[in-house]
Structure formats: structure tokens, C-alpha cells
Amino acid sequence: MKRFTIYIFSFFFNFSPLLTMLVLMVTGCSSEKEPSADAKVSIIMHPFTNITRTEATANFDIVGDVLSAGVIYGTNRASIEKDYSATSNFDEGVSFIRLNLRSNPYIVYINRISANTIYYLRVFAFVSGDEIEWSNVVEFRTRPMPNVIFDDEILLENVTESSAKITFEVLSIGDPPYTELGICYAKTNNPTIHNERIPIQGNEEEGKFTVEITGLDMMTTYYVRAYAINTVGVAYSENVMFVTAPSSDGTTVAHGLLAYYTFDDENCNENRGIVRYNGIAAGNPEFSTDIPGQSGKSLQLYGTTTDYFYFPTNPLENIAHSRDMSVCIWLKTMKGNNFIYHLQEASQNTVFPLLAIRNGYIYPRGLSEGGIRDPKRLGQRRFEIDMTNYLLDGNWHFLCVTLAYSHISIGSTVMNFKLYLNGQFYSSFESQNYGSSNFSIPLILGSDFEGLMDNLRFYNRELSQSEIISIFNAEQ
């Protein structure tokens, strides 16, 4: 008996019955010859190996000289048990692989088969022109899919601005049973375990499970699925979408919010109850029912230097040098030269404007037309604005300025300023870092401002345009 090894890779094409073409890689060979009439042929089957969901490897020996040989397989045992007399009349659903007698024992790779399915296989060998030797029928089952079964309905409860409760049901624990169960979620459709995921502790079991997701962004669309992992793979439930709620205290975008002032209670107290950032009235600042939203009050000032709010503890106290920030405010004014807020060092009577409107320009963070911060010396440090159409038309306008630092070398940074008007990007500029403002100095809001202002926010980060749009749309 001569022994060789043949690796057979099968490629299917449409034929009735389904046939397989072979590509042979031969590591040994022998000359074929006509077998003697009394030669005895036996086929010895070995266990299947490398069984997966879509592939399996058949192993067998053919002992004796034969004219040709092949393999048939399928899912209908009765069709495989038949002793066919020719290779052209197999039943429907029977697949055929012809062997080139160049190797023994044989290793036959069967692919493109279905998961979790029993297949039957036989080997045949032509001993003479009309005599065929058949092996016994052997069977194998492909590995199952990770067939943990979930109920189609996923229940969403208690969806707030930053959290949500998810309840799902496992109808079948799978075969083999799952080893990890939980939910995965993302801001994109069909999340996977490679996105955010929350596993559930406990033994493998069927039933209902509830998971709470926290730390979500408000007014944001999320997608969530249940998942189960076993040794076969990962199974997922249906995909469910939900949208987190606006903030219950009206902050809309809470991440990085340092201080928020609504003026609704006719004062300048920090809206979330941070008492240290409350403003103290100087003179006689007034309040108005003329507001950008549906209810509440706005701060009304008349362009004097005696009526304003004074903040002994600056809400920006934790904004150090080279720190990103954003400020958002609603304005209604007919005056082209206005301080919105500034720092004032009482001992020297020195003013450091942080946000100002001057002669068709908006100056952010510590800039003015001469004196302390000279734009001619420092380069472009201001936004040019169409005052008539955007600020001096007698309507409310939403203004947001963001600042982000970029480090270009040791000891050198670039300041990236952006201006948004009514939720839309308006202008930007970059400038070399010119030094830091002293935010330990008390902040002054509204001195020399004429008009109305409402819903002032300070952030310790650069807001995205989508966040700015959400604040604008909330009219808060």
C-alpha cells in the first residue's frame, strides 16, 4: 500500500447534483495502473477534524488499487446511503468531490456548509468499470451559531439627561451557554462589544435583565443592544434607539459647565445652587419680561457704570493659563460699544475686558482697543461683525465664543478663537498666546452695558457646534 498526502480545496459551482472542482497539492505521487480483478479494496474512515460553523475536514484511507474515487455528502442520510452506480445521477442536495488518486491517506476539506447542521458523508472507489466499493456512512455536526436568543422587545425606562434603564429578556442561553451577558451602546447604529459595554454579573440563565446606563450626554441620540458571548461567538439582540432628555434644571449642556445665570428670580444667583459664584447687585440693575424664551426674566441695564453685578469669587477662578473655555449669552442691544463682562482690580482701578463689543468688533478674553491689550501690537485678536444685521437690529441674538489652546512647541501655544452667532459658526482667528488673565480678580457683569442679556454660561472647555446649536434651540 502506497501512502501519500493530498490537500483538497473545494470550489463549488452550480450543477445538479452540486459538484465540486478540485485543486490538488501533491507531496508524493505514484503511477496509476489497472487493478487486478481479484484485488480487494477497503476504505478506512477516521474521525472528522477542524469542525467549525461552516467547514469540516474528512480523513480516511483507501487500501488497494482503484480506478477512481470520490466523496459525497449532504444533510439527507437516505440520499447518502444509496449505492449510486454513476457520478451523474446523485440525488438533489448531494454534493460530490472527485479524488485524484495521488495521495493516501486523504484529507478532504469541506466548506460552505451550514452552522449547527448534521451532515452525512461516504467515500466511494471504482474498483473496475462496473464495481464500486463504498465506505460506511459517517456523520458530523457543524458548530452552532452563538444562538443565544433574545426577545425582540427591549424596554426603555427612566430616560433622563444622563442615564437610561434598559430591560431585555433572554429566551435561550445558547449551546454552549453564554459566558458573558450585558448591553452595548454607542452614538452610532448597531453598537457592538467593541463600543461601550456593561456586562452583567451572575450565572448563565434565562429571564429578564435590567441594566442602567449612566454618564450619557443630554439631548443625544444613542443606540443600544443586548449581547451574549459564548465559545462560538457573540449574539446580539435587536437594535433600539433612544434620545436623552434636556437637563431638568435647564442647563441643556452640562458637561464642563462652570456657572449658569438665568436671572429668572430677579437676581444673579448661580442657577444650580453654587453659592460661591452668586453675583451681588451694585446700584440698581433691573429685570425684564422681554426674554428670548417662553418664560422667566432677563437682566436689563442702561449703560451706566454704577448698575451691574459684582462677583467676589470669579466663576472663572479655575481657568488657568492655557486652558480651554467657552462663554454663551443671549443679547439684545442697540448700542455698538458695550462691555459685557470684565475683570476689575479695585486697588488700581484697572479694567481687563473679557468680552466686549467695540466699533464693529467683538473682543474676547482680555482685549481692548489700546491700553492694556493693543490689537495693533498683538495682531488680529478680534472678530469683525456686521453690527446692523446681527446685533443692532432690536432682536435677541445668541452669542457664543470658544477658546482652545494648541501647543506648538515648548513654552509656545496658539489660541484658537471661534465665534458663533445664533447657533451658526460666524468667524475664527488664531493668535500666539499673549499671557494669562488673572481670574482671581472679581468679575463685573454689565457695567457700561446698555440693553438686555439672558442665560449666561461659562464652560471650562471648547463647546462643539452641535452643543451650541442645542443651547440655542432651547432658548435657555
C-alpha positions in Angstrom: 0.0 0.0 0.0 1.5 3.4 -1.1 0.8 6.3 1.3 0.7 10.0 0.2 -0.9 13.2 1.4 -3.3 15.2 -0.7 -4.8 18.6 0.4 -8.0 19.1 -1.4 -9.6 22.5 -1.6 -13.1 22.6 -2.9 -14.8 25.3 -5.0 -18.5 24.9 -5.7 -20.4 25.6 -8.9 -24.0 25.1 -9.9 -24.6 21.5 -11.1 -27.4 19.0 -10.3 -26.3 17.4 -8.1 -23.9 20.0 -6.8 -20.4 19.2 -7.9 -17.0 20.3 -6.6 -13.9 21.1 -8.6 -10.6 20.2 -7.0 -7.3 21.8 -6.7 -4.6 19.3 -5.7 -1.4 20.0 -3.9 0.7 16.8 -4.1 3.5 15.9 -1.8 4.1 12.4 -3.2 3.0 10.5 -6.3 2.8 7.1 -7.8 1.9 5.7 -11.2 -1.7 4.6 -11.8 -2.3 1.2 -13.1 -5.2 -1.0 -13.9 -6.1 -3.0 -10.8 -6.3 -6.8 -10.9 -9.8 -8.3 -10.9 -9.4 -10.0 -7.6 -7.9 -7.1 -5.8 -9.6 -6.3 -2.6 -10.3 -2.6 -1.7 -11.1 -1.3 1.7 -11.9 2.2 2.9 -10.9 3.1 6.4 -12.7 6.2 7.9 -11.0 8.4 10.6 -12.7 11.0 12.9 -13.5 14.4 11.4 -11.3 17.3 12.4 -11.4 21.1 12.4 -15.2 21.2 12.6 -16.4 24.8 12.6 -19.7 26.5 11.8 -19.0 26.4 8.0 -16.2 23.9 7.5 -15.0 20.4 8.4 -12.2 18.1 7.5 -12.7 14.5 6.5 -9.9 12.0 7.0 -9.7 8.4 5.5 -7.5 5.7 3.9 -8.2 3.8 0.7 -6.4 0.4 0.8 -5.9 -1.3 -2.5 -5.7 -0.2 -6.1 -8.7 1.6 -7.6 -9.5 3.4 -10.9 -11.0 6.5 -9.3 -12.6 7.6 -6.1 -14.7 10.4 -4.6 -16.7 11.7 -1.7 -20.4 12.5 -1.4 -22.0 14.4 1.4 -25.3 16.1 2.3 -27.9 16.6 5.0 -30.3 13.7 3.9 -29.0 10.4 5.2 -31.1 8.4 2.9 -29.6 10.1 -0.1 -26.1 9.4 1.1 -26.8 5.8 1.9 -27.7 4.9 -1.7 -25.2 2.9 -3.7 -25.1 5.0 -6.8 -23.8 3.4 -10.0 -22.5 6.6 -11.6 -21.5 10.1 -10.6 -24.1 11.7 -12.8 -27.2 10.6 -11.0 -26.8 11.8 -7.4 -30.0 12.9 -5.6 -30.7 16.6 -5.3 -28.8 18.1 -2.3 -25.9 15.6 -2.6 -22.5 17.3 -3.1 -19.7 15.4 -4.8 -15.9 15.7 -4.6 -13.8 13.7 -7.0 -10.4 12.5 -5.8 -7.3 12.4 -7.9 -5.5 9.2 -6.7 -2.2 10.9 -5.9 -2.3 10.8 -2.2 -3.2 8.4 0.7 -4.3 8.9 3.4 -6.8 11.6 2.2 -7.6 14.9 3.9 -10.6 16.5 2.3 -11.7 20.0 3.3 -15.5 20.6 3.1 -16.6 24.2 3.2 -19.5 26.5 2.6 -21.8 24.4 4.8 -24.4 25.5 7.3 -24.0 26.0 11.0 -25.5 23.7 13.6 -26.3 21.1 11.0 -25.8 17.3 10.8 -24.0 16.2 7.6 -23.6 12.6 6.3 -20.6 11.5 4.2 -19.5 8.5 2.3 -16.4 7.6 0.3 -16.6 5.5 -2.9 -13.9 3.9 -5.1 -14.3 2.4 -8.5 -12.5 -1.0 -8.4 -13.4 -1.8 -12.0 -15.6 -0.5 -14.7 -18.8 -1.6 -13.0 -17.7 -2.4 -9.5 -17.8 0.3 -6.8 -16.7 0.0 -3.2 -18.5 2.2 -0.7 -17.5 3.2 2.8 -19.9 3.2 5.7 -21.9 6.4 6.3 -20.3 8.8 8.8 -21.7 11.9 10.2 -20.7 15.2 11.8 -22.4 18.3 13.1 -21.1 21.7 12.4 -20.7 24.1 15.3 -23.8 26.1 16.2 -24.1 29.9 15.8 -23.8 31.7 19.2 -27.5 31.1 19.3 -28.5 32.9 22.5 -32.0 34.0 21.7 -33.3 37.4 22.9 -36.9 38.6 22.9 -37.4 41.2 20.1 -38.8 43.8 22.6 -36.3 45.9 24.6 -37.9 48.1 27.3 -36.5 51.6 27.8 -37.3 53.3 31.1 -36.4 56.4 33.1 -34.5 58.1 30.3 -33.1 61.3 31.7 -30.5 63.8 30.5 -27.6 61.4 31.6 -29.0 57.9 32.2 -31.4 55.3 31.0 -32.6 51.9 32.2 -32.6 49.0 29.7 -34.6 45.8 30.2 -34.2 42.8 27.9 -35.1 39.1 28.0 -33.0 36.0 27.3 -35.2 33.2 25.9 -32.4 30.7 25.3 -29.0 30.6 26.9 -27.4 29.1 23.8 -25.4 26.0 23.0 -22.9 26.2 24.5 -24.3 28.5 27.2 -23.2 32.1 27.2 -20.3 33.1 29.4 -20.9 36.9 29.4 -24.2 38.8 29.1 -24.8 42.5 29.0 -25.6 45.6 26.9 -23.5 47.6 24.5 -24.3 51.1 23.3 -23.0 53.9 21.2 -24.0 57.1 19.3 -23.9 55.1 16.1 -26.2 52.5 14.8 -25.8 48.8 15.7 -23.3 49.0 18.5 -21.0 46.0 19.3 -19.0 44.9 22.2 -16.2 47.0 20.9 -18.2 50.1 21.8 -19.2 50.9 25.3 -20.5 47.8 27.1 -21.8 46.9 30.5 -21.6 43.2 31.5 -24.0 41.6 34.0 -22.6 39.6 36.8 -24.2 36.2 37.5 -24.7 32.7 36.3 -26.0 31.7 32.8 -29.7 31.8 32.9 -32.8 32.7 31.0 -35.1 35.6 32.1 -35.3 39.3 32.2 -32.4 41.6 33.0 -32.2 45.3 33.7 -29.1 47.5 33.2 -28.7 51.2 34.0 -26.5 53.3 31.7 -25.1 56.4 33.3 -22.8 59.3 32.2 -24.7 60.0 29.0 -24.7 63.3 27.2 -28.0 65.1 27.3 -30.2 65.6 24.3 -28.2 63.0 22.4 -29.2 60.0 20.3 -28.0 56.6 21.5 -28.3 53.1 20.2 -28.3 50.0 22.5 -28.3 46.2 22.1 -28.1 43.3 24.4 -25.3 40.9 23.8 -24.2 37.4 24.9 -20.8 35.8 24.4 -20.1 32.1 24.3 -17.2 30.0 22.9 -18.8 30.1 19.4 -19.1 33.9 19.1 -21.3 36.9 20.0 -25.1 37.1 19.7 -26.9 40.4 19.7 -30.5 41.5 20.2 -32.4 43.9 18.1 -31.1 47.5 17.9 -33.0 50.1 19.8 -32.6 53.9 19.6 -33.3 56.5 22.4 -32.7 60.2 23.0 -31.6 61.6 26.3 -33.7 64.4 27.8 -32.8 68.0 28.3 -31.5 68.9 31.7 -34.1 69.2 34.4 -32.5 72.4 35.6 -32.4 73.9 32.1 -28.7 73.7 31.6 -29.1 71.8 28.3 -25.3 71.1 28.0 -24.0 70.3 31.5 -20.5 68.8 30.8 -17.8 71.3 31.8 -20.3 73.9 32.9 -18.7 76.2 35.5 -21.6 78.6 36.1 -25.0 79.4 34.7 -27.2 82.5 35.3 -30.8 82.7 34.1 -31.9 85.9 36.1 -35.4 84.3 36.4 -35.6 85.0 40.1 -34.6 88.7 39.6 -31.1 88.1 40.9 -27.8 86.9 39.7 -27.5 83.7 41.7 -25.9 80.7 40.1 -28.7 78.6 38.7 -27.6 75.2 40.1 -27.0 76.5 43.6 -23.3 77.1 43.7 -23.5 79.9 46.2 -19.8 81.0 46.0 -20.5 82.1 42.4 -23.5 84.2 43.2 -23.4 87.8 41.9 -24.0 90.8 44.2 -26.1 93.7 42.8 -24.4 97.1 42.7 -26.6 100.2 42.1 -30.0 99.3 40.7 -29.8 96.6 38.0 -33.3 95.8 36.7 -35.0 92.8 35.2 -37.4 92.5 32.3 -40.0 90.0 31.0 -38.6 90.6 27.5 -36.7 87.3 27.1 -35.6 85.0 24.2 -37.5 82.0 25.5 -41.0 81.4 26.8 -40.8 82.3 30.5 -38.6 83.8 33.0 -36.7 87.2 33.3 -33.7 88.8 31.7 -31.2 91.4 33.1 -31.8 94.9 31.9 -29.1 97.6 32.1 -28.9 101.2 30.9 -25.3 101.8 30.0 -24.2 103.3 33.4 -21.1 102.3 35.3 -23.0 102.2 38.6 -25.5 99.5 37.9 -24.1 96.0 37.5 -23.4 92.7 39.2 -20.2 92.0 41.2 -18.8 88.5 41.7 -16.3 88.5 44.6 -15.4 84.9 43.7 -14.9 84.8 40.0 -16.7 81.9 38.3 -13.7 81.5 36.1 -11.3 81.1 39.0 -10.3 77.6 37.9 -9.5 78.6 34.3 -5.7 78.7 34.5 -3.4 79.9 31.8 -3.6 77.9 28.6 -7.0 76.4 29.5 -9.9 76.0 27.0 -13.1 77.7 27.7 -16.5 78.8 26.2 -18.9 81.6 27.1 -22.6 81.7 25.8 -25.0 84.5 26.3 -28.2 86.0 24.8 -28.0 89.7 24.0 -30.4 92.4 22.9 -28.8 95.8 22.4 -28.9 98.9 20.3 -25.5 100.2 21.5 -22.4 99.5 19.4 -19.9 99.9 22.3 -20.6 97.6 25.2 -18.7 95.8 27.9 -20.5 92.5 28.5 -18.3 91.4 31.4 -14.8 92.3 32.6 -12.3 92.0 35.4 -11.7 95.0 37.6 -8.8 95.3 40.1 -10.2 97.7 42.6 -6.9 98.8 44.1 -5.6 100.0 40.8 -9.0 100.8 39.2 -7.7 98.7 36.2 -10.2 97.1 33.8 -9.5 93.8 32.0 -12.3 93.3 29.4 -13.1 89.6 28.9 -15.9 90.1 26.4 -16.6 93.4 24.7 -18.3 94.9 21.7 -16.4 97.9 20.2 -16.9 99.7 16.9 -18.0 96.7 14.8 -15.7 94.2 16.5 -16.2 91.6 19.3 -13.2 91.3 21.5 -12.8 88.0 23.5 -10.8 87.5 26.7 -8.7 90.4 27.8 -8.6 92.5 24.7 -9.5 96.2 24.1 -8.7 98.9 21.6 -5.5 100.1 23.1 -4.2 100.5 26.6 -3.8 97.1 28.3 -4.2 94.9 25.2 -3.3 96.7 22.0 -4.7 94.9 18.9 -2.2 96.7 16.7 0.7 95.3 18.7 -0.8 91.9 19.3 -2.2 91.2 15.8 -5.7 90.1 14.9 -7.3 89.5 18.3 -10.9 90.3 17.4 -14.0 89.2 15.4 -15.3 91.7 12.8 -19.1 91.6 12.9 -22.0 93.0 10.9 -23.4 95.0 13.7 -26.6 96.2 11.9 -27.8 92.7 10.9 -26.5 90.7 13.9 -26.6 92.9 17.0 -28.2 96.3 16.5 -31.5 95.3 14.9 -33.5 95.3 18.1 -33.8 91.5 18.3 -32.4 88.8 20.6 -29.2 87.2 19.4 -27.3 84.2 20.8 -23.6 84.8 21.0 -21.0 82.1 21.9 -17.2 82.4 21.9 -15.0 79.4 22.3 -11.2 79.2 23.0 -9.0 76.2 22.5 -5.2 76.1 23.0 -2.8 74.3 20.7 0.7 73.6 21.9 3.1 74.1 19.0 6.4 73.9 21.0 7.7 74.0 24.5 6.6 77.3 26.0 4.7 78.4 22.9 0.9 78.0 22.3 -1.6 79.1 19.7 -5.0 80.4 20.9 -7.9 79.3 18.6 -10.9 81.6 19.0 -14.3 80.8 17.3 -17.4 83.0 17.2 -20.9 81.5 16.8 -24.0 83.7 16.3 -27.5 82.3 16.6 -26.1 78.8 16.7 -24.1 79.1 13.5 -20.4 79.4 13.0 -19.5 83.0 12.1 -15.8 83.6 12.3 -12.5 82.4 13.8 -8.9 83.5 14.3 -5.7 82.2 15.7 -3.1 84.1 17.7 0.1 83.4 19.7 -0.5 83.2 23.4 -0.2 86.7 24.8 -0.4 85.8 28.5 -3.0 84.9 31.0 -5.8 86.8 32.7 -5.8 87.0 36.4 -9.1 85.2 37.2 -8.6 85.6 40.9 -9.8 89.2 40.3 -13.5 89.7 40.9 -15.7 89.7 37.8 -18.0 92.6 36.8 -21.1 91.8 34.7 -23.0 94.6 32.9 -21.1 97.8 33.8 -21.4 100.2 30.9 -23.7 97.7 29.1 -26.9 99.1 27.5 -29.6 96.6 26.7 -30.8 93.1 27.8 -28.8 90.0 28.5 -30.0 86.5 29.5 -28.9 82.9 30.2 -25.1 83.5 30.7 -23.0 80.3 30.7 -19.3 79.7 31.4 -17.6 76.4 30.4 -14.1 75.1 31.1 -13.9 73.5 27.6 -14.5 74.3 24.0 -18.1 73.5 23.0 -18.8 71.8 19.7 -21.2 73.4 17.2 -23.8 70.7 17.8 -23.8 71.6 21.5 -24.0 75.3 20.7 -27.0 74.6 18.4 -28.8 72.6 21.2 -28.3 75.5 23.6 -29.6 78.0 21.0 -32.6 75.8 20.2 -33.5 75.5 23.9 -33.7 79.3 24.1 -32.4 79.0 27.7 
